[in-house]
Amino acid sequence: MNIFLCWSGERSKETASILSWWLGRVIQSADPWYSDDIPKGSPWAAELADRLEKAQFGIICLNQENLDEKWILYEAGALSKTKNANVCTFLLDINPSEIEPPLSQFQCTLYKEDDFFKLVKTINEKINKDNPVKDEILRETFDKLWPELKKKLDNIPDKIPPAKKKPIRGTREILEEMLGLLRSTKPQEKMLEEILGLLRFRQYPLPLGEGNVMNLGLTPSRHLSYIDERGSLETGTPEAGTPIISHKNIAGSNAGVSPPDAEEPH
């Protein structure tokens, strides 16, 4: 029976490698496989496509670092389209509540002994529909080999450091960049275009009051940081009527252009 182990990232790859080794010992009629098993010199893409097509069971190895990885989503989608294949996720260091669609559509297997035995039992029944290994014999084999599996999986965080995440820009850093644009010697029309781009497309969190969003041409009452009409970066609560960045302040005249509508931050 072909078991396809889906992975992305070093920790996920190590998980797939361990599961491939362990499942082959517990269920000897199973053929676990993950993409690192492709022989040298073989056509990689063709081998991967063939394995996905022939998979009878798919296990998607998830952790905190790969929930949004494109490769995980690609292989999971391919597995879901494979006829008569069972597909589930294996959660190494995350909870089911942390998984979002489309991965949340698959039943998950927790990193817990009882739940993992259910997975092994399901694979056993899938392999030998007519004559599966009896539950008591399977349980005995599982109990003997589970401590070794747990030891290897528990060692992954120490063996493989977490991947570095790209830092998120702070609010003040973004506001200071906007202020620099205001004070630059660039043509006013170009300056306006760049500031509008910052506000509309950079998708950054602003420390606003509940439900408030930064608007051009409006006078918000609960901004904690703002740029006044003189181009100064201020912190606090602007008084009623304080002019905030507007088309007139930046370009000298509104030129018949209305401010963009407010948008909720993503």
CYANA upper distance limits for C-alpha pairs under 8 A (distance plus 0.5 A):
  1 MET  CA     29 SER  CA      7.17
  1 MET  CA     30 ALA  CA      5.32
  1 MET  CA     31 ASP  CA      5.90
  1 MET  CA     32 PRO  CA      8.45
  1 MET  CA     55 ALA  CA      8.35
  1 MET  CA     56 GLN  CA      7.05
  1 MET  CA    127 ILE  CA      6.45
  2 ASN  CA     30 ALA  CA      7.01
  2 ASN  CA     31 ASP  CA      5.42
  2 ASN  CA     32 PRO  CA      6.52
  2 ASN  CA     33 TRP  CA      7.73
  2 ASN  CA     51 ARG  CA      8.37
  2 ASN  CA     54 LYS  CA      7.31
  2 ASN  CA     55 ALA  CA      5.49
  2 ASN  CA     56 GLN  CA      5.99
  2 ASN  CA     57 PHE  CA      7.07
  3 ILE  CA     30 ALA  CA      7.55
  3 ILE  CA     31 ASP  CA      6.38
  3 ILE  CA     32 PRO  CA      4.97
  3 ILE  CA     33 TRP  CA      6.48
  3 ILE  CA     55 ALA  CA      6.32
  3 ILE  CA     56 GLN  CA      6.64
  3 ILE  CA     57 PHE  CA      5.26
  3 ILE  CA     58 GLY  CA      6.19
  3 ILE  CA     59 ILE  CA      7.94
  4 PHE  CA     32 PRO  CA      6.66
  4 PHE  CA     33 TRP  CA      5.71
  4 PHE  CA     34 TYR  CA      6.51
  4 PHE  CA     51 ARG  CA      7.69
  4 PHE  CA     52 LEU  CA      7.45
  4 PHE  CA     55 ALA  CA      6.31
  4 PHE  CA     56 GLN  CA      8.28
  4 PHE  CA     57 PHE  CA      6.71
  4 PHE  CA     58 GLY  CA      5.23
  4 PHE  CA     59 ILE  CA      6.80
  5 LEU  CA     16 ALA  CA      6.30
  5 LEU  CA     20 SER  CA      7.94
  5 LEU  CA     32 PRO  CA      7.59
  5 LEU  CA     33 TRP  CA      6.43
  5 LEU  CA     34 TYR  CA      5.41
  5 LEU  CA     35 SER  CA      8.43
  5 LEU  CA     58 GLY  CA      6.45
  5 LEU  CA     59 ILE  CA      5.45
  5 LEU  CA     60 ILE  CA      6.51
  5 LEU  CA     61 CYS  CA      7.58
  6 CYS  CA     16 ALA  CA      7.60
  6 CYS  CA     34 TYR  CA      7.01
  6 CYS  CA     35 SER  CA      8.40
  6 CYS  CA     58 GLY  CA      7.74
  6 CYS  CA     59 ILE  CA      6.58
  6 CYS  CA     60 ILE  CA      5.12
  6 CYS  CA     61 CYS  CA      6.43
  6 CYS  CA     72 ILE  CA      7.22
  6 CYS  CA     75 GLU  CA      7.02
  6 CYS  CA     76 ALA  CA      7.83
  7 TRP  CA     12 SER  CA      5.64
  7 TRP  CA     13 LYS  CA      5.85
  7 TRP  CA     16 ALA  CA      6.97
  7 TRP  CA     34 TYR  CA      8.24
  7 TRP  CA     60 ILE  CA      6.90
  7 TRP  CA     61 CYS  CA      5.93
  7 TRP  CA     62 LEU  CA      7.90
  7 TRP  CA     71 TRP  CA      8.43
  7 TRP  CA     72 ILE  CA      6.72
  8 SER  CA     12 SER  CA      6.12
  8 SER  CA     13 LYS  CA      6.73
  8 SER  CA     61 CYS  CA      8.50
  8 SER  CA     66 ASN  CA      6.83
  8 SER  CA     69 GLU  CA      7.46
  8 SER  CA     71 TRP  CA      6.86
  8 SER  CA     72 ILE  CA      6.37
  9 GLY  CA     13 LYS  CA      6.52
  9 GLY  CA     65 GLU  CA      7.94
  9 GLY  CA     66 ASN  CA      7.11
 10 GLU  CA     14 GLU  CA      6.67
 10 GLU  CA    160 ILE  CA      7.68
 11 ARG  CA     15 THR  CA      6.74
 11 ARG  CA     63 ASN  CA      8.25
 11 ARG  CA    156 ILE  CA      7.18
 11 ARG  CA    157 PRO  CA      8.24
 11 ARG  CA    160 ILE  CA      6.89
 11 ARG  CA    162 PRO  CA      8.47
 12 SER  CA     16 ALA  CA      6.73
 12 SER  CA     61 CYS  CA      6.18
 12 SER  CA     62 LEU  CA      6.91
 12 SER  CA     63 ASN  CA      7.31
 12 SER  CA     66 ASN  CA      8.25
 13 LYS  CA     17 SER  CA      6.68
 13 LYS  CA     61 CYS  CA      8.49
 14 GLU  CA     18 ILE  CA      6.73
 14 GLU  CA    156 ILE  CA      7.81
 15 THR  CA     19 LEU  CA      6.66
 15 THR  CA     61 CYS  CA      7.22
 15 THR  CA    153 LEU  CA      7.29
 15 THR  CA    156 ILE  CA      8.30
 16 ALA  CA     20 SER  CA      6.48
 16 ALA  CA     34 TYR  CA      7.15
 16 ALA  CA     61 CYS  CA      6.99
 17 SER  CA     21 TRP  CA      6.81
 17 SER  CA     34 TYR  CA      7.76
 18 ILE  CA     22 TRP  CA      6.58
 18 ILE  CA    149 LEU  CA      7.89
 18 ILE  CA    152 LYS  CA      7.73
 18 ILE  CA    153 LEU  CA      7.96
 19 LEU  CA     23 LEU  CA      6.27
 19 LEU  CA    149 LEU  CA      8.38
 20 SER  CA     24 GLY  CA      6.83
 20 SER  CA     32 PRO  CA      5.51
 20 SER  CA     33 TRP  CA      6.73
 20 SER  CA     34 TYR  CA      7.92
 21 TRP  CA     25 ARG  CA      7.37
 21 TRP  CA     32 PRO  CA      8.22
 22 TRP  CA     26 VAL  CA      6.96
 22 TRP  CA    145 LEU  CA      8.47
 22 TRP  CA    149 LEU  CA      7.26
 23 LEU  CA     27 ILE  CA      6.35
 23 LEU  CA     28 GLN  CA      8.27
 23 LEU  CA     30 ALA  CA      7.84
 23 LEU  CA     32 PRO  CA      7.42
 23 LEU  CA    120 VAL  CA      8.47
 24 GLY  CA     28 GLN  CA      5.75
 24 GLY  CA     29 SER  CA      8.02
 24 GLY  CA     30 ALA  CA      6.41
 24 GLY  CA     31 ASP  CA      7.05
 24 GLY  CA     32 PRO  CA      6.95
 26 VAL  CA    138 LEU  CA      8.31
 26 VAL  CA    141 THR  CA      6.91
 26 VAL  CA    142 PHE  CA      6.99
 26 VAL  CA    145 LEU  CA      7.99
 27 ILE  CA    124 ASN  CA      7.49
 29 SER  CA    127 ILE  CA      8.06
 30 ALA  CA    127 ILE  CA      7.80
 33 TRP  CA     37 ASP  CA      7.22
 35 SER  CA     48 LEU  CA      7.28
 38 ILE  CA     42 SER  CA      7.35
 38 ILE  CA     44 TRP  CA      7.34
 38 ILE  CA     47 GLU  CA      7.70
 42 SER  CA     47 GLU  CA      7.84
 43 PRO  CA     47 GLU  CA      6.66
 44 TRP  CA     48 LEU  CA      6.71
 45 ALA  CA     49 ALA  CA      6.67
 46 ALA  CA     50 ASP  CA      6.63
 47 GLU  CA     51 ARG  CA      6.73
 48 LEU  CA     52 LEU  CA      6.70
 49 ALA  CA     53 GLU  CA      6.66
 50 ASP  CA     54 LYS  CA      6.73
 51 ARG  CA     55 ALA  CA      6.42
 52 LEU  CA     75 GLU  CA      8.37
 52 LEU  CA     78 ALA  CA      7.31
 52 LEU  CA     79 LEU  CA      6.77
 52 LEU  CA     82 THR  CA      7.80
 53 GLU  CA     79 LEU  CA      8.25
 53 GLU  CA     82 THR  CA      6.44
 54 LYS  CA     82 THR  CA      8.19
 55 ALA  CA     79 LEU  CA      8.04
 55 ALA  CA     82 THR  CA      7.70
 55 ALA  CA     85 ALA  CA      6.96
 56 GLN  CA     82 THR  CA      8.48
 56 GLN  CA     84 ASN  CA      7.25
 56 GLN  CA     85 ALA  CA      4.89
 56 GLN  CA     86 ASN  CA      6.90
 57 PHE  CA     85 ALA  CA      5.68
 57 PHE  CA     86 ASN  CA      5.22
 57 PHE  CA     87 VAL  CA      6.30
 57 PHE  CA    123 ILE  CA      7.96
 58 GLY  CA     79 LEU  CA      7.04
 58 GLY  CA     85 ALA  CA      7.57
 58 GLY  CA     86 ASN  CA      6.61
 58 GLY  CA     87 VAL  CA      4.98
 58 GLY  CA     88 CYS  CA      6.85
 59 ILE  CA     87 VAL  CA      6.46
 59 ILE  CA     88 CYS  CA      5.74
 59 ILE  CA     89 THR  CA      5.98
 59 ILE  CA     90 PHE  CA      7.01
 60 ILE  CA     72 ILE  CA      8.09
 60 ILE  CA     76 ALA  CA      7.46
 60 ILE  CA     87 VAL  CA      8.18
 60 ILE  CA     88 CYS  CA      6.79
 60 ILE  CA     89 THR  CA      4.99
 60 ILE  CA     90 PHE  CA      6.42
 61 CYS  CA     89 THR  CA      6.57
 61 CYS  CA     90 PHE  CA      5.55
 61 CYS  CA     91 LEU  CA      7.09
 61 CYS  CA     92 LEU  CA      7.94
 62 LEU  CA     66 ASN  CA      6.86
 62 LEU  CA     67 LEU  CA      6.98
 62 LEU  CA     89 THR  CA      7.22
 62 LEU  CA     90 PHE  CA      6.45
 62 LEU  CA     91 LEU  CA      5.72
 62 LEU  CA     92 LEU  CA      6.83
 62 LEU  CA     94 ILE  CA      8.41
 63 ASN  CA     67 LEU  CA      7.23
 63 ASN  CA     91 LEU  CA      6.60
 63 ASN  CA     92 LEU  CA      5.97
 63 ASN  CA     93 ASP  CA      6.03
 63 ASN  CA     94 ILE  CA      6.49
 64 GLN  CA     93 ASP  CA      7.08
 64 GLN  CA     94 ILE  CA      6.70
 65 GLU  CA    162 PRO  CA      8.23
 65 GLU  CA    163 ALA  CA      7.66
 66 ASN  CA     72 ILE  CA      7.86
 67 LEU  CA     72 ILE  CA      8.18
 67 LEU  CA     99 ILE  CA      7.60
 68 ASP  CA     72 ILE  CA      8.10
 68 ASP  CA     73 LEU  CA      7.93
 69 GLU  CA     73 LEU  CA      7.05
 70 LYS  CA     74 TYR  CA      6.60
 71 TRP  CA     75 GLU  CA      6.75
 72 ILE  CA     76 ALA  CA      6.48
 73 LEU  CA     77 GLY  CA      6.51
 73 LEU  CA    102 PRO  CA      8.34
 73 LEU  CA    103 LEU  CA      7.99
 74 TYR  CA     78 ALA  CA      6.77
 75 GLU  CA     79 LEU  CA      6.58
 76 ALA  CA     80 SER  CA      6.66
 76 ALA  CA    103 LEU  CA      8.05
 77 GLY  CA     81 LYS  CA      7.07
 78 ALA  CA     82 THR  CA      7.08
 79 LEU  CA     85 ALA  CA      7.77
 79 LEU  CA     87 VAL  CA      7.43
 80 SER  CA     85 ALA  CA      7.95
 80 SER  CA     87 VAL  CA      7.30
 87 VAL  CA    106 PHE  CA      7.06
 87 VAL  CA    107 GLN  CA      8.04
 88 CYS  CA    106 PHE  CA      5.75
 88 CYS  CA    107 GLN  CA      5.55
 88 CYS  CA    108 CYS  CA      5.89
 88 CYS  CA    109 THR  CA      7.40
 89 THR  CA    103 LEU  CA      8.43
 89 THR  CA    106 PHE  CA      6.98
 89 THR  CA    107 GLN  CA      6.92
 89 THR  CA    108 CYS  CA      5.06
 89 THR  CA    109 THR  CA      6.38
 90 PHE  CA    108 CYS  CA      6.37
 90 PHE  CA    109 THR  CA      5.27
 90 PHE  CA    110 LEU  CA      6.63
 90 PHE  CA    111 TYR  CA      7.67
 91 LEU  CA     95 ASN  CA      7.51
 91 LEU  CA     96 PRO  CA      8.27
 91 LEU  CA    108 CYS  CA      7.48
 91 LEU  CA    109 THR  CA      6.74
 91 LEU  CA    110 LEU  CA      5.83
 91 LEU  CA    111 TYR  CA      6.59
 92 LEU  CA    110 LEU  CA      7.72
 92 LEU  CA    111 TYR  CA      6.24
 93 ASP  CA    111 TYR  CA      8.27
 94 ILE  CA     98 GLU  CA      7.21
 95 ASN  CA     99 ILE  CA      7.97
 95 ASN  CA    110 LEU  CA      8.41
 96 PRO  CA    104 SER  CA      8.23
 96 PRO  CA    108 CYS  CA      7.66
 99 ILE  CA    103 LEU  CA      7.02
 99 ILE  CA    104 SER  CA      5.96
100 GLU  CA    104 SER  CA      5.72
101 PRO  CA    105 GLN  CA      6.91
109 THR  CA    115 ASP  CA      6.64
109 THR  CA    116 PHE  CA      6.79
109 THR  CA    119 LEU  CA      7.48
110 LEU  CA    115 ASP  CA      6.48
110 LEU  CA    116 PHE  CA      7.23
111 TYR  CA    115 ASP  CA      7.73
111 TYR  CA    116 PHE  CA      7.13
112 LYS  CA    116 PHE  CA      6.45
113 GLU  CA    117 PHE  CA      6.69
113 GLU  CA    146 TRP  CA      8.14
114 ASP  CA    118 LYS  CA      7.06
115 ASP  CA    119 LEU  CA      7.20
116 PHE  CA    120 VAL  CA      6.94
117 PHE  CA    121 LYS  CA      6.54
117 PHE  CA    139 ARG  CA      8.23
117 PHE  CA    142 PHE  CA      7.82
118 LYS  CA    122 THR  CA      6.64
119 LEU  CA    123 ILE  CA      6.80
120 VAL  CA    124 ASN  CA      6.69
121 LYS  CA    125 GLU  CA      6.77
121 LYS  CA    135 ASP  CA      8.01
121 LYS  CA    138 LEU  CA      8.12
122 THR  CA    126 LYS  CA      6.64
123 ILE  CA    127 ILE  CA      6.66
124 ASN  CA    128 ASN  CA      6.81
124 ASN  CA    132 PRO  CA      6.58
124 ASN  CA    133 VAL  CA      7.29
125 GLU  CA    129 LYS  CA      5.93
125 GLU  CA    132 PRO  CA      5.99
125 GLU  CA    133 VAL  CA      8.36
127 ILE  CA    132 PRO  CA      7.80
128 ASN  CA    132 PRO  CA      5.07
128 ASN  CA    133 VAL  CA      8.20
133 VAL  CA    137 ILE  CA      7.30
133 VAL  CA    138 LEU  CA      6.79
134 LYS  CA    138 LEU  CA      6.67
135 ASP  CA    139 ARG  CA      6.39
136 GLU  CA    140 GLU  CA      6.68
137 ILE  CA    141 THR  CA      6.88
138 LEU  CA    142 PHE  CA      6.56
139 ARG  CA    143 ASP  CA      6.53
140 GLU  CA    144 LYS  CA      6.93
141 THR  CA    145 LEU  CA      6.93
142 PHE  CA    146 TRP  CA      6.21
143 ASP  CA    147 PRO  CA      8.07
145 LEU  CA    149 LEU  CA      7.10
146 TRP  CA    150 LYS  CA      6.61
147 PRO  CA    151 LYS  CA      6.60
148 GLU  CA    152 LYS  CA      6.94
149 LEU  CA    153 LEU  CA      6.74
150 LYS  CA    154 ASP  CA      6.39
151 LYS  CA    155 ASN  CA      6.77
152 LYS  CA    156 ILE  CA      7.30
155 ASN  CA    159 LYS  CA      6.57
156 ILE  CA    160 ILE  CA      6.30
157 PRO  CA    161 PRO  CA      6.61
157 PRO  CA    162 PRO  CA      7.80
169 ARG  CA    173 GLU  CA      7.17
169 ARG  CA    174 ILE  CA      7.54
169 ARG  CA    204 TYR  CA      8.23
170 GLY  CA    174 ILE  CA      7.06
171 THR  CA    175 LEU  CA      6.77
171 THR  CA    204 TYR  CA      7.95
171 THR  CA    205 PRO  CA      7.40
171 THR  CA    206 LEU  CA      6.53
171 THR  CA    207 PRO  CA      8.03
172 ARG  CA    176 GLU  CA      6.51
172 ARG  CA    225 SER  CA      8.43
173 GLU  CA    177 GLU  CA      6.83
174 ILE  CA    178 MET  CA      6.93
175 LEU  CA    179 LEU  CA      6.74
175 LEU  CA    226 TYR  CA      8.20
175 LEU  CA    227 ILE  CA      8.41
175 LEU  CA    233 LEU  CA      8.06
176 GLU  CA    180 GLY  CA      6.65
176 GLU  CA    233 LEU  CA      7.79
177 GLU  CA    181 LEU  CA      6.94
178 MET  CA    182 LEU  CA      6.98
178 MET  CA    195 ILE  CA      6.82
178 MET  CA    198 LEU  CA      8.16
179 LEU  CA    183 ARG  CA      6.91
179 LEU  CA    227 ILE  CA      7.78
179 LEU  CA    231 GLY  CA      6.86
179 LEU  CA    232 SER  CA      7.66
179 LEU  CA    233 LEU  CA      7.36
180 GLY  CA    184 SER  CA      6.55
181 LEU  CA    186 LYS  CA      8.45
181 LEU  CA    191 MET  CA      6.68
181 LEU  CA    194 GLU  CA      8.28
181 LEU  CA    195 ILE  CA      7.82
182 LEU  CA    191 MET  CA      7.34
182 LEU  CA    231 GLY  CA      6.80
182 LEU  CA    250 ILE  CA      7.85
183 ARG  CA    231 GLY  CA      7.65
186 LYS  CA    190 LYS  CA      7.13
186 LYS  CA    191 MET  CA      6.75
187 PRO  CA    191 MET  CA      6.74
188 GLN  CA    192 LEU  CA      6.70
188 GLN  CA    250 ILE  CA      7.25
188 GLN  CA    251 ALA  CA      5.81
189 GLU  CA    193 GLU  CA      6.82
189 GLU  CA    251 ALA  CA      6.76
190 LYS  CA    194 GLU  CA      6.82
191 MET  CA    195 ILE  CA      6.80
191 MET  CA    250 ILE  CA      8.23
192 LEU  CA    196 LEU  CA      6.63
192 LEU  CA    247 HIS  CA      8.09
192 LEU  CA    250 ILE  CA      6.94
192 LEU  CA    251 ALA  CA      7.26
193 GLU  CA    197 GLY  CA      6.70
194 GLU  CA    198 LEU  CA      6.78
195 ILE  CA    199 LEU  CA      6.82
196 LEU  CA    200 ARG  CA      6.49
197 GLY  CA    201 PHE  CA      6.07
197 GLY  CA    202 ARG  CA      7.73
198 LEU  CA    202 ARG  CA      5.88
199 LEU  CA    203 GLN  CA      8.10
200 ARG  CA    263 GLU  CA      8.23
203 GLN  CA    265 PRO  CA      6.50
203 GLN  CA    266 HIS  CA      6.59
204 TYR  CA    265 PRO  CA      7.37
204 TYR  CA    266 HIS  CA      8.29
205 PRO  CA    265 PRO  CA      7.04
207 PRO  CA    223 HIS  CA      7.64
207 PRO  CA    224 LEU  CA      6.80
207 PRO  CA    225 SER  CA      8.08
208 LEU  CA    212 ASN  CA      6.28
208 LEU  CA    213 VAL  CA      7.27
208 LEU  CA    222 ARG  CA      6.90
208 LEU  CA    223 HIS  CA      5.62
208 LEU  CA    224 LEU  CA      6.79
209 GLY  CA    222 ARG  CA      5.71
209 GLY  CA    223 HIS  CA      6.92
209 GLY  CA    224 LEU  CA      8.44
212 ASN  CA    220 PRO  CA      8.05
212 ASN  CA    222 ARG  CA      7.99
212 ASN  CA    223 HIS  CA      8.46
213 VAL  CA    262 ALA  CA      6.84
213 VAL  CA    263 GLU  CA      7.29
213 VAL  CA    264 GLU  CA      6.94
213 VAL  CA    265 PRO  CA      8.20
214 MET  CA    220 PRO  CA      7.87
214 MET  CA    262 ALA  CA      7.36
215 ASN  CA    219 THR  CA      8.44
215 ASN  CA    220 PRO  CA      8.33
215 ASN  CA    259 PRO  CA      8.30
215 ASN  CA    260 PRO  CA      8.01
215 ASN  CA    261 ASP  CA      7.74
215 ASN  CA    262 ALA  CA      6.05
216 LEU  CA    244 ILE  CA      7.78
216 LEU  CA    245 ILE  CA      6.35
216 LEU  CA    246 SER  CA      5.64
216 LEU  CA    247 HIS  CA      7.86
216 LEU  CA    259 PRO  CA      6.23
216 LEU  CA    260 PRO  CA      7.48
217 GLY  CA    243 PRO  CA      8.34
217 GLY  CA    244 ILE  CA      7.02
217 GLY  CA    245 ILE  CA      6.72
217 GLY  CA    246 SER  CA      4.79
217 GLY  CA    247 HIS  CA      7.41
217 GLY  CA    259 PRO  CA      6.81
218 LEU  CA    243 PRO  CA      8.36
218 LEU  CA    244 ILE  CA      7.24
218 LEU  CA    246 SER  CA      8.19
219 THR  CA    240 ALA  CA      7.75
219 THR  CA    241 GLY  CA      7.00
219 THR  CA    242 THR  CA      7.10
219 THR  CA    243 PRO  CA      6.97
219 THR  CA    244 ILE  CA      6.61
220 PRO  CA    238 PRO  CA      8.29
221 SER  CA    237 THR  CA      7.17
221 SER  CA    238 PRO  CA      6.93
221 SER  CA    239 GLU  CA      7.75
221 SER  CA    240 ALA  CA      7.29
222 ARG  CA    237 THR  CA      6.26
222 ARG  CA    238 PRO  CA      7.97
223 HIS  CA    236 GLY  CA      7.61
223 HIS  CA    237 THR  CA      6.40
223 HIS  CA    238 PRO  CA      7.72
224 LEU  CA    235 THR  CA      6.09
224 LEU  CA    236 GLY  CA      5.31
224 LEU  CA    237 THR  CA      6.25
225 SER  CA    233 LEU  CA      7.78
225 SER  CA    234 GLU  CA      6.26
225 SER  CA    235 THR  CA      4.93
225 SER  CA    236 GLY  CA      6.63
225 SER  CA    237 THR  CA      8.25
226 TYR  CA    233 LEU  CA      6.47
226 TYR  CA    234 GLU  CA      5.93
226 TYR  CA    235 THR  CA      6.98
226 TYR  CA    244 ILE  CA      7.78
227 ILE  CA    231 GLY  CA      6.31
227 ILE  CA    232 SER  CA      5.93
227 ILE  CA    233 LEU  CA      5.13
227 ILE  CA    234 GLU  CA      6.41
227 ILE  CA    244 ILE  CA      6.72
227 ILE  CA    245 ILE  CA      6.98
228 ASP  CA    232 SER  CA      6.12
228 ASP  CA    233 LEU  CA      7.32
228 ASP  CA    234 GLU  CA      7.59
228 ASP  CA    242 THR  CA      7.86
228 ASP  CA    243 PRO  CA      6.60
228 ASP  CA    244 ILE  CA      5.45
228 ASP  CA    245 ILE  CA      6.82
229 GLU  CA    243 PRO  CA      6.18
229 GLU  CA    244 ILE  CA      6.30
229 GLU  CA    245 ILE  CA      6.52
229 GLU  CA    249 ASN  CA      6.57
238 PRO  CA    242 THR  CA      6.60
245 ILE  CA    249 ASN  CA      6.66
245 ILE  CA    250 ILE  CA      7.57
246 SER  CA    250 ILE  CA      6.83
246 SER  CA    259 PRO  CA      8.22
247 HIS  CA    251 ALA  CA      6.22
247 HIS  CA    252 GLY  CA      7.74
247 HIS  CA    253 SER  CA      7.04
247 HIS  CA    254 ASN  CA      5.79
247 HIS  CA    259 PRO  CA      7.78
248 LYS  CA    252 GLY  CA      5.29
248 LYS  CA    253 SER  CA      4.87
248 LYS  CA    254 ASN  CA      5.54
249 ASN  CA    253 SER  CA      8.01
254 ASN  CA    258 SER  CA      7.98
